[in-house]
Amino acid sequence: MPATVPAEAGASGVGGGAAAAGKQYPTKASRGPGASGDSALRVQTVLFDGAEEQDFIGPYEVFSAVGYLREDAVRMTYAALGGPRTVTAAHGTRIVVDSGWSPESTDILLVPGGGWNREGPGVTEEIKRGDLPRALASAVQTGLTIASVCTGAMLLSAAKLTQGRSCTTHHLAQQELVKEGGIVKDARVVDDGDLVTSGGVTSGLDLALWLVQREVGSDLAVELEALLEYERRGTVWQS
């Protein structure tokens, strides 16, 4: 089993990204409107062939459902490296992606998993190809939170974004994440400031609800849970 730290334990000071443990970072609520006057939380999910459907559809549902409760609070888009195209997900679902890669114009960049240690399209193939990990490494900037669901964390690891950082992934990939320098926490969602990771598949729902709470407000997150008839599971570990 990987070396883990209990979810209730405090974070130690670690190296790595811009939001190392204990460092404060601005939320969307505290940043206020940008230069364009737009105060919506901008969430962009990067899609690739072989991505697990639940990894990206669950969070998409959560972020999109915010619109039923507070108009224009969240703006959710799919994006693909290399420009708009049709992506074929792990179980054959075809998604028409209208947006190209643009982390500079988003607040949260969400990376799903899928296809880990399997032949064919997915995380392992994307790591071998190298383009997406390089793009993720280059995406890091002040004001951007990079988040992952399931083995999306392994793409972040390939981009050297989890080294020395508190993180998690699907339980079957945790040992590899540790080997590659991640500090794996025993929690469903791990919030290390500008790096937020979550466990396997359905944890994307918990990740998205936590990010709504963190960035937009607790009252809205509670209302959203009621609307979706979903009660969050597990612990959110915060640095």
C-alpha positions as CSV (number, residue, x, y, z in Angstrom):
1,M,0.0,0.0,0.0
2,P,1.2,3.6,-0.6
3,A,2.5,5.7,2.2
4,T,-0.5,7.9,3.2
5,V,-1.2,10.5,5.8
6,P,-4.5,10.4,7.7
7,A,-6.9,12.9,6.3
8,E,-7.3,14.7,9.7
9,A,-3.6,15.3,10.0
10,G,-2.3,18.8,9.3
11,A,-0.1,19.6,6.3
12,S,3.6,19.9,6.6
13,G,5.5,22.5,4.7
14,V,6.2,21.0,1.2
15,G,7.9,22.3,-1.9
16,G,6.3,22.2,-5.3
17,G,3.8,24.6,-6.7
18,A,2.7,28.2,-6.1
19,A,0.4,27.2,-3.3
20,A,2.6,25.1,-1.0
21,A,1.1,24.1,2.3
22,G,0.0,27.0,4.5
23,K,0.2,29.6,1.8
24,Q,-2.9,31.7,1.3
25,Y,-4.4,32.0,-2.2
26,P,-7.2,34.2,-3.6
27,T,-10.6,32.5,-4.2
28,K,-12.8,33.7,-7.1
29,A,-15.1,35.4,-4.5
30,S,-12.2,37.4,-3.0
31,R,-10.7,38.3,-6.4
32,G,-14.0,39.8,-7.7
33,P,-14.6,40.7,-11.3
34,G,-11.7,40.5,-13.8
35,A,-10.7,43.2,-16.2
36,S,-13.8,42.4,-18.4
37,G,-16.1,42.9,-15.4
38,D,-17.0,39.2,-15.5
39,S,-17.2,37.7,-12.0
40,A,-18.2,34.2,-13.2
41,L,-16.1,31.2,-12.1
42,R,-14.6,29.9,-15.3
43,V,-14.1,26.1,-15.4
44,Q,-12.4,24.4,-18.3
45,T,-12.3,20.6,-18.6
46,V,-9.6,19.3,-20.9
47,L,-10.8,16.2,-22.8
48,F,-8.8,13.6,-24.6
49,D,-9.7,10.3,-26.3
50,G,-10.2,7.5,-23.7
51,A,-11.2,9.9,-20.9
52,E,-13.5,8.2,-18.4
53,E,-17.1,9.5,-18.9
54,Q,-18.0,9.8,-15.2
55,D,-14.8,11.7,-14.5
56,F,-15.8,14.7,-16.6
57,I,-19.6,14.4,-16.9
58,G,-20.1,14.3,-13.1
59,P,-18.3,17.6,-12.5
60,Y,-19.8,19.1,-15.6
61,E,-23.3,18.4,-14.2
62,V,-22.4,20.0,-10.9
63,F,-20.8,23.2,-12.3
64,S,-23.6,23.5,-14.9
65,A,-26.4,23.0,-12.4
66,V,-25.2,26.1,-10.5
67,G,-27.0,28.1,-13.2
68,Y,-30.3,26.9,-11.9
69,L,-29.6,28.6,-8.6
70,R,-27.4,31.6,-9.4
71,E,-27.3,32.7,-13.0
72,D,-23.9,33.4,-14.4
73,A,-22.0,32.3,-11.3
74,V,-20.1,29.5,-13.1
75,R,-19.2,29.2,-16.8
76,M,-18.3,25.6,-17.8
77,T,-16.6,24.6,-21.0
78,Y,-14.8,21.6,-22.5
79,A,-11.5,22.1,-24.3
80,A,-9.2,19.9,-26.3
81,L,-5.5,20.3,-26.9
82,G,-4.9,21.2,-30.5
83,G,-8.3,22.8,-31.0
84,P,-12.0,21.9,-31.4
85,R,-12.7,18.3,-32.4
86,T,-14.8,15.3,-31.5
87,V,-13.4,13.2,-28.6
88,T,-14.3,9.6,-28.1
89,A,-14.4,8.7,-24.4
90,A,-13.6,5.5,-22.6
91,H,-16.9,3.8,-23.2
92,G,-17.5,5.1,-26.7
93,T,-19.4,8.4,-25.9
94,R,-18.6,11.0,-28.5
95,I,-18.2,14.6,-27.3
96,V,-18.1,17.5,-29.6
97,V,-15.5,19.9,-28.1
98,D,-16.0,23.5,-29.3
99,S,-13.1,25.1,-27.5
100,G,-9.3,24.9,-27.9
101,W,-6.8,24.9,-25.1
102,S,-6.9,28.2,-23.2
103,P,-5.8,27.9,-19.5
104,E,-4.9,31.6,-19.5
105,S,-8.6,32.4,-19.7
106,T,-9.9,30.1,-17.0
107,D,-9.9,29.9,-13.2
108,I,-10.1,26.1,-12.8
109,L,-8.5,23.6,-15.2
110,L,-10.0,20.2,-14.6
111,V,-8.3,17.0,-15.8
112,P,-10.2,13.7,-15.9
113,G,-8.7,10.2,-15.8
114,G,-9.4,7.1,-17.8
115,G,-7.3,4.5,-19.6
116,W,-4.7,4.1,-16.9
117,N,-2.4,1.1,-17.5
118,R,-4.5,0.0,-20.4
119,E,-3.8,-0.4,-24.1
120,G,-5.5,2.1,-26.3
121,P,-6.5,5.7,-25.8
122,G,-6.4,7.3,-22.3
123,V,-4.1,8.6,-19.6
124,T,-1.2,6.1,-20.3
125,E,-1.2,6.9,-24.0
126,E,-1.3,10.6,-23.3
127,I,1.7,10.3,-21.0
128,K,3.6,8.4,-23.6
129,R,2.8,10.9,-26.3
130,G,3.8,13.7,-24.0
131,D,1.9,16.7,-25.5
132,L,-0.7,17.0,-22.7
133,P,1.7,16.7,-19.8
134,R,3.9,19.4,-21.4
135,A,0.9,21.6,-21.9
136,L,-0.2,21.1,-18.3
137,A,3.2,22.0,-17.0
138,S,3.2,25.2,-19.1
139,A,-0.3,26.1,-17.9
140,V,0.7,26.9,-14.3
141,Q,0.1,30.6,-13.5
142,T,-1.0,32.8,-10.7
143,G,-4.8,32.6,-10.2
144,L,-5.2,29.2,-11.9
145,T,-6.3,26.1,-9.9
146,I,-5.5,22.8,-11.6
147,A,-7.7,20.0,-10.5
148,S,-7.9,16.3,-11.3
149,V,-10.4,13.4,-11.0
150,C,-9.2,9.8,-10.6
151,T,-6.1,9.0,-12.7
152,G,-6.1,12.5,-14.1
153,A,-3.6,13.0,-11.3
154,M,-1.2,10.8,-13.2
155,L,-1.2,13.3,-16.0
156,L,-0.4,16.0,-13.5
157,S,2.3,13.8,-12.1
158,A,3.8,13.3,-15.6
159,A,3.8,17.2,-15.8
160,K,5.7,17.3,-12.5
161,L,2.9,19.1,-10.8
162,T,2.4,16.7,-7.9
163,Q,6.0,16.3,-6.8
164,G,6.3,17.3,-3.2
165,R,2.6,18.2,-3.1
166,S,-0.3,16.8,-1.2
167,C,-2.5,14.8,-3.6
168,T,-4.6,11.7,-4.3
169,T,-5.8,9.5,-7.1
170,H,-7.7,6.3,-7.7
171,H,-6.5,3.7,-5.2
172,L,-5.0,1.5,-7.9
173,A,-2.7,4.3,-9.0
174,Q,-1.7,5.7,-5.6
175,Q,1.5,3.6,-5.2
176,E,2.7,5.0,-8.6
177,L,1.8,8.5,-7.6
178,V,4.0,8.1,-4.4
179,K,6.9,6.7,-6.5
180,E,6.7,9.8,-8.7
181,G,7.0,12.1,-5.7
182,G,3.4,12.9,-4.7
183,I,2.5,13.0,-1.0
184,V,-0.7,10.9,-1.1
185,K,-3.3,11.7,1.5
186,D,-6.0,9.3,2.7
187,A,-8.9,11.6,1.7
188,R,-11.5,11.7,-1.1
189,V,-10.6,15.3,-2.1
190,V,-7.2,16.8,-1.4
191,D,-7.0,20.6,-1.5
192,D,-3.4,21.9,-1.7
193,G,-4.3,25.4,-2.8
194,D,-3.8,25.7,-6.5
195,L,-3.7,21.9,-6.8
196,V,-6.9,20.0,-6.0
197,T,-7.1,16.3,-6.6
198,S,-9.7,13.6,-6.0
199,G,-9.9,9.8,-5.8
200,G,-11.6,7.4,-8.2
201,V,-14.4,8.1,-10.7
202,T,-17.4,9.3,-8.6
203,S,-15.2,11.5,-6.4
204,G,-15.5,14.1,-9.2
205,L,-18.9,15.0,-7.8
206,D,-17.3,15.7,-4.4
207,L,-14.5,17.6,-6.0
208,A,-16.8,19.9,-8.0
209,L,-19.1,20.5,-5.0
210,W,-16.0,21.4,-2.9
211,L,-14.7,23.8,-5.5
212,V,-18.1,25.5,-5.7
213,Q,-18.1,25.9,-1.9
214,R,-14.5,27.2,-1.9
215,E,-14.8,29.5,-4.8
216,V,-18.4,30.7,-4.8
217,G,-19.8,30.0,-1.3
218,S,-21.0,27.4,1.2
219,D,-24.7,28.4,0.9
220,L,-24.7,27.8,-2.8
221,A,-22.9,24.4,-2.3
222,V,-25.6,23.3,0.2
223,E,-28.4,24.3,-2.2
224,L,-26.7,22.5,-5.0
225,E,-26.5,19.3,-3.0
226,A,-30.2,19.5,-2.4
227,L,-30.9,20.2,-6.1
228,L,-28.8,17.2,-7.2
229,E,-30.0,15.0,-4.4
230,Y,-26.4,14.0,-3.7
231,E,-24.7,14.0,-0.3
232,R,-20.9,14.5,-0.4
233,R,-18.8,11.6,0.8
234,G,-15.5,11.3,2.6
235,T,-13.1,14.0,3.8
236,V,-11.7,17.1,2.2
237,W,-8.1,17.4,3.2
238,Q,-6.9,21.0,3.2
239,S,-3.3,22.3,3.4
